[in-house]
Amino acid sequence: MNQILEGSRVALCLVFFIYASWSDYKTREVSNGVWILFAPLAFALTFAKLILYPYGDSDMFFYGLSFGLTTTISIILFYTGGFGGADAKALMCLALILPFYPVDLFTPILSEASPLSLLVFPLMVFSNAVLLAAALAVYMLSRNVFWREKTGKRLFEEGLQKESSGKKILVLLTGYRVRIEKLKEKWHVYPLEDIEETAEGEVKRKLIVMPRDEERNAIVDRLAKAVENGEIKGNIWATPGLPMLIFITVGLTIALFFGDVVWILVRLVLR
């Protein structure tokens, strides 16, 4: 019965996370109804687990600690622009249904359960997600360097060369160059540059490091018009803008089967 209850929690979590990730990728939105339905089911299953098969007398304290820390960090990241509302709600629901690593059902393949996963499992999942996002950044940088070597062209054309080094580095880590036609067709690809008109009536290109959904279409229209008028030559910097929720879902899967990636790397270094 214990394993059935544990398996139900994991299965329910994966079903909701996979659906939410798919919805976020297809529409860049996740209905609040998903979390309204998920949250009470998550709490009910975990509460039943803690009551029927408690680890110890302090279970409820650590359950509250896990949920409290996860909620606090999620809210801080949301209000500082670290990620969206769906990502924050996903982590909070994860804290409700899997506050600790499900040791009764899983054993990490690459290592034993880390201390963080035993106390605040959602934060371990989040750390896995951050590492996955960082791996994507390495891919983006490699892609841009390969393009530079293959074509012999400058990464940043005239008009963008004066941008700060910090902006250029962020763009290199998160985006690549695309034709304006592709940028118009692929609605989930976001421009990483925009244009503005100077007091002298000249068009000036500028880099954007945090594109927003509500601004995308207007920026694409401006860029398309500038390309048609010959004010921009060449391709446009853009990013596929993969939702963080996808990384969190993959990070959860890795956490369940393989464990805490950071813990594994630390153990390898200290050996």
N, C-alpha and C positions, 0 to 999 in steps of 0.2 A: 504493500500500500504506500509506503514511504517513497519508493522509487516511482510509482505511478504518479503520485502527487508532484514529485520533483520533475518528472518528465513532462507533466502537463504545464508546469510553469515555464520550462524552457521552450516547449513547442509553441505555447501561446505567445511568448515574447518574440520568437523568430517569425511567426506568422504576421504579427502586427508590424514588426520592424521591416520585413521584406515588402509588405504592402505599402508602408509609408515611404520607403526608399523608392519604390517604383513610381508612386504618385508624385513624389518630389522631383524625380528625374523627368517625368513626362510633362508635368504642368508647373513645376517649381512651387507647388502648394500642397499642403497636407491638411485635410479638413480637421477642424477641432473635434468633430464627432469621433474621429479615430481615437484620440486620447481620452475623450469623455467615456467611451466604451471600454478602453483598455485599462484605465487607472483603477476603477473599482474591482474589476476582475483580478487585476494584479495584486491589489491589496488583500482581497479575500483569500486568494490561493496562498499567499505568503503568510498571512495571519493563521490560516489553518495549519500550515506547515510548522510554524513556531509553537502553536498550541499542542498539536498532536505529537510532534517529534522534535522537542526542544533540544538545542545543543547544550544549554546551560541556563542558569538563573538570570544571567545578564543579557539574554538574547534580545529582549525588547529594547534595552538600552542601546545596544550596538545596531539594531535595526533603525532606531531613531537617529543614531549618529551617522549611519551610512546615508540615509535619506536626507538628513539635514545638511551634511557636507556637499552632497551631490547637488541638491537644490540651490545652495548658496553659490557654488561655483558656476552652475548653469545660468543663474540669473545675472551674475556679474559678467559672464562672457556674452550674454545676450545684449545687455545694456551698453557694453563697450564695443559692440559690433563684431565680436569674435565669431558668432554664428547666429543663425536665425531662430525664430520662435519654435519651429518644429524640432530642431536639434535639442533645444533646452527641454522641451516637453518629453522628448524621447528619453533623455537621460534621467529625468525625474521619474518617469514610468518604469524605467529599468531599475531604479533604486527601490521602487515599490515591489517589483516582482522578483528581482534577483539582487538583493542587497549584498549577499555573500556568494562566493563561488560555490556552485552545487557539487560539493565533494561526495555526496551520496550517489551521484550519477556519473560524474566525469572524473578523470585523472589526466592532467595535462601530459601530452605525449613527450614534449621536450624537457620538461622540468616539473618539480612539484609545485603545488599552488603557492603563489607568492604571498608574503604578509599583507600586501595591499589588497589582493583579491579576496582574502579571507575576512577583511574588515570593511573595505569599501570597493566592492567589485565594479560598480559603474565607473569609477574613476580609472580603474585599470583598463576597462574597455575603452574609455576616452583616450588614454595614453597610447593604446594600440592604434586608434583611429588617427591620432596626430602623427604617429610614425608613418602610417600609410600615406597620409597627405604629404609628408616630407619626401617620401619615396617618389611620389608623383612630381614633386618639384625637381628632383634630381633628373627624372626623365625629361621634363620640359627643358631644363638647362642643356642636357646632352643633345636634345633635338635641335636647339637653337645653335649650338656650337657646330654641329654637323652641317646644318644649313649654311652657316657662314663659311665653313671650309669648302663645301661643295660648290657654292655659287660665287664665292669671292666678293660678295656684296657686303655693304655695311649693315650691321644689325639695326642701327638707328639712323635713318636718313636725315637729310637736311630738314631742320625744323624741330627735330627731336633731340639733336645732339646736345643742346644746351640744358636739357632736363637734368635733374640731380642724379648723382650716382645711385642713391638709395632707391629712387623710382625705377631706374633702369634695371637694377638687380632684381627688384620685386617682379617686374614685367618679364624678365628672362626666366624667372623661376615659376611663373604661373601661366604664361601665355606663349603664343607663337604667331607667326605672320600668316594672314589669310587674304584671299581676294575679297573685294567688297561684295561680289555676287554671293559668295558662300556665307558671308556674314549676314546678308539679308535673308538667305534661305534658312539657315540654321538658327532657329529662334533661341536655342539654348546656348549659343555661343555669344559671349558678351564682348563688346569693344573695350580695349584697354587704352584707347586714345580718343580724344575729342578735338574739336577745333573751336576757336573763338576769333572774333574780328577785332583787330586793334583800332585805336583811334584814327590811324591813318588809312583805315579801310582794308588792311592786309589780313589775310587768313593765317592764323598761327596754330600749329599743331601742339598738343600737350598730352602727356601720359596720364592715365587714370589707374590708380592701384586698387580701388575698391568700387567696382561697377555696381550699380543698383538696378533692380528690376524695373522700377518705375521710370528710369531715365533711358533705358536701352534703346527703344524705338526712335526716340527723338535724336539721340546721338547717331544712330545708324543712318537716319535720314540726312543729317548734316554731313556726315562723312561721304555718303553716296553722292550728294550734290557737289561736294568739293572734288570728288574724283571725276565726275562728269565735266566739271568746269576746268579740269586740268590743274587744280590747285594742290591736289595730292597725287603723286605718282608712285606706283608700286603698291605693295600690299599693306594691310592694316593689322596692327597688333590686336590680338583678341585672346580670350580664354574660354575653354569649354565650360567653366563654372560648375564643376561637379558638386552636387549638394554634399555637405558634411555628413548628412544622415546616411549616405551610402557608405562612407568610411566608417561610421559608427557601427553600422550593421555588419560590415566585413570584420571590423575590429572585435565585435561580439563573438562572431563565429570562430575567429582565431583564438580568442580568449578561452572559449569553451574547450576547444580541441587541443590547442598547443600551449596556451598559457599566457603569461605576462611577458611580452616581447622585451620590455625594458629590463625586467628581472633576469631574463635569459641572457641578454647581452652583458649585464653587469656580472653575472656568474662566470661567463666565458672570459671576461677581462681579468677577473680576480683569481682565476685558476692558475 
